[in-house]
């Protein structure tokens, strides 16, 4: 938990946390679209 406090207290840490979050959301969205298309083709 202390690591998160140090990460989010810094501007660069905040930016990297945002980048990680956005990247995760994009990847999960792509996976969801891929699964929907794969299920629709069958």
N, C-alpha and C positions, 0 to 999 in steps of 0.2 A: 504493500500500500504506500509505503514511503517513496518507492520508485515513481509511482504515478504522480505524487505531489511534486517531486523534483522535475518530472517531465513536463507537467502542465504549468509550472511556475515560470518557465522560460518561453520566450516567443518562438524560438526554433522548435522547442519541444511541442508546443501547442500546434504549430504548423505541421509537424510530422504526425501528430496524433490525428489531425484532420485528414491528412493525406492517406493514412492507414485506413481510417473509417470510410472515406470515399472509395478507395480502391476495393475494400471488402464488399461494399454495397454494389459496385459495378460488377464484380466477379460473381456475386450471388445472383444478380439479375440476369447475367449472361447464362449461368447454369440453369436458372429457372426457365428461360426462353428455350434453351437447348432441349431440356426435358419435355417441355410442352410440344415442341416440333417433333421430337422423336416419338412421342406418344401419338401425335396426330397422324403420322405417316403410316402407322400400322393398320 
